[in-house]
Amino acid sequence: MPVRAELPIQIVALGDSLTAGHGLLAQDSYPSKLQAALRARGYNVTIANAGVSGDTTAQGLARVDWSVPQGTQAVIVEFGANDMLRGVPPATVKHNLEAIIQKLRTRHIEVMLAGMYATRSLGKDYYTAFDAIYRDLAHKYGLVFMPFFLEGVVGVQGLNQPDGIHPTAAGIEIVVKKSLPAVEALIHRVRNRKSS
């Protein structure tokens, strides 16, 4: 059966305000723009927006079971910025992210981990430990990995809203473009699982 005739692959984007689309129209959020970009490439996908502004990894862990409905085949996990801004210990952030990953893996859901970097003003000890969380977890669990969710956007005038934290619609376009290779790898994993 042709791929396009199959039911769409169900993906959930689980994250904080960067996923939710804080300050943006719904159609300009990361999940919406990503879905449009993938469909333009011929992928039959549906991406649900399970982003909640202000969420920490602990809050994401607390809601992962009900935020990811039955039938979900893949999840893009994007958390950590709020933990970092609050100075949550990297060990705690890692514990929470790992628990989220384990819950999803237990349900046989493919996971893509979107990395975050800590601001350098927090000191070398903190940012070195924080930055390593995502790479270490991706390696440990063999996850599809995007090293830095805001690559090419952070600190660039015109790609960020006045708060200097949240991307504009143009910034989200860059995030989508940068994340496409990882998301396509995620989709291929789902397809391979279905065909095996």
C-alpha positions in Angstrom: 0.0 0.0 0.0 1.4 3.4 -0.9 2.6 5.4 2.1 0.3 8.3 1.3 -2.8 6.0 1.5 -1.9 4.9 5.0 -3.2 6.5 8.2 -1.1 9.5 9.2 1.7 9.0 11.6 0.7 10.5 14.9 3.3 12.7 16.5 3.0 14.7 19.7 5.3 17.8 20.3 5.6 17.7 24.1 7.3 20.8 25.5 7.2 24.3 27.0 6.4 27.7 25.5 8.9 27.1 22.7 6.6 24.3 21.5 3.4 25.9 22.6 4.1 29.0 20.4 4.1 31.7 23.1 3.2 35.1 21.6 2.4 33.6 18.2 -0.7 32.7 16.2 -1.6 29.0 16.4 -0.6 28.4 12.8 2.9 29.9 13.5 3.7 27.6 16.3 6.4 25.0 15.9 4.1 22.0 15.7 1.9 23.7 13.1 4.8 24.9 10.9 6.6 21.5 11.2 3.5 19.6 10.2 3.1 21.9 7.1 6.7 21.5 6.2 6.6 17.7 6.4 3.3 17.5 4.4 4.9 19.6 1.8 7.7 17.0 1.6 5.1 14.2 1.1 4.9 12.9 4.7 1.5 11.9 5.9 1.8 13.2 9.5 -0.3 14.8 12.2 1.5 16.7 14.9 -0.4 17.6 18.1 0.8 20.6 20.1 1.3 19.5 23.7 3.3 22.5 24.6 2.5 24.4 27.9 4.1 27.8 28.5 6.2 27.9 31.7 6.5 24.1 32.0 9.6 22.7 33.7 10.8 19.1 33.2 9.0 18.2 36.4 5.7 19.5 35.1 6.2 17.7 31.8 6.8 14.5 33.7 3.7 15.0 35.7 1.5 15.3 32.6 3.2 13.0 30.1 0.7 10.2 30.5 -2.3 12.3 29.6 -0.6 14.7 27.2 0.4 11.8 24.9 -2.8 10.0 23.9 -3.1 6.4 22.9 -2.2 5.8 19.3 0.8 8.3 19.4 3.7 6.8 17.5 6.4 9.4 18.1 7.0 12.3 20.5 9.3 15.3 20.2 10.5 16.1 23.8 11.4 19.7 24.3 12.0 20.8 27.9 14.6 22.4 30.0 14.7 26.1 29.3 12.5 27.0 32.3 14.5 24.7 34.6 17.7 26.4 33.5 16.2 29.9 34.0 15.2 28.9 37.5 18.6 27.3 38.3 17.2 23.8 38.8 20.1 21.4 39.4 21.2 19.7 36.2 20.9 16.3 38.0 17.2 17.0 38.7 16.6 18.0 35.1 18.3 14.9 33.9 16.3 12.7 36.2 13.0 14.2 35.0 13.9 14.0 31.3 15.0 10.4 31.7 11.7 9.5 33.4 9.8 11.1 30.6 11.8 9.1 28.0 11.3 5.9 30.0 7.5 6.4 30.2 7.4 6.9 26.4 9.7 4.0 25.7 7.6 1.7 27.9 4.7 2.5 25.6 6.8 1.7 22.5 6.7 5.3 21.3 9.7 6.6 19.3 11.4 9.7 20.9 13.2 12.6 19.5 15.0 14.7 22.1 15.4 18.4 21.5 18.5 19.8 23.3 18.8 23.0 25.2 21.9 25.0 26.2 22.2 26.8 29.5 23.0 30.5 29.5 26.7 31.0 30.2 26.0 33.6 32.9 25.1 30.7 35.2 28.7 29.7 35.4 30.8 26.9 33.8 30.0 24.2 36.3 26.3 24.6 35.7 26.3 25.0 32.0 28.7 22.2 31.4 26.6 19.8 33.4 23.3 21.1 31.9 24.4 21.0 28.3 25.6 17.4 28.6 22.2 16.1 29.8 20.7 15.9 26.4 23.7 14.3 24.6 24.1 11.8 27.4 20.4 10.7 27.4 20.2 10.6 23.6 23.3 8.3 23.6 22.0 6.1 26.5 18.6 5.5 24.9 19.6 5.7 21.2 17.3 8.5 20.6 16.9 10.7 17.5 18.6 13.9 18.7 18.6 17.6 17.9 21.5 19.1 19.9 20.1 22.6 20.3 16.5 23.5 19.6 17.1 27.2 19.1 20.2 26.8 16.8 20.5 29.8 14.5 17.8 31.7 16.3 19.0 32.6 19.8 20.3 36.1 20.0 19.5 37.0 16.4 17.6 40.2 16.0 14.3 39.8 14.1 14.0 36.1 15.0 13.1 36.7 18.6 10.2 38.5 20.2 10.9 41.6 22.4 11.5 39.3 25.4 14.6 38.0 23.7 13.6 34.5 24.6 10.7 33.3 22.4 11.1 33.0 18.6 9.1 35.1 16.2 7.2 33.3 13.4 10.4 33.8 11.3 12.4 32.3 14.1 10.1 29.3 14.2 10.7 28.8 10.4 14.4 28.5 11.2 13.8 26.0 14.0 11.6 23.9 11.7 14.2 23.9 9.0 17.0 23.0 11.4 14.9 20.2 13.0 13.7 18.6 9.7 16.5 16.1 9.4 16.0 14.8 12.9 12.2 14.7 12.5 12.5 12.8 9.2 14.8 10.3 11.0 12.0 10.0 13.7 9.4 9.3 11.0 11.6 6.7 9.3 12.0 4.9 12.7 8.2 4.7 13.0 7.8 3.4 9.5 10.5 0.8 10.0 8.8 -0.4 13.2 5.4 -0.6 11.4 6.9 -2.7 8.5 8.9 -5.1 10.7 
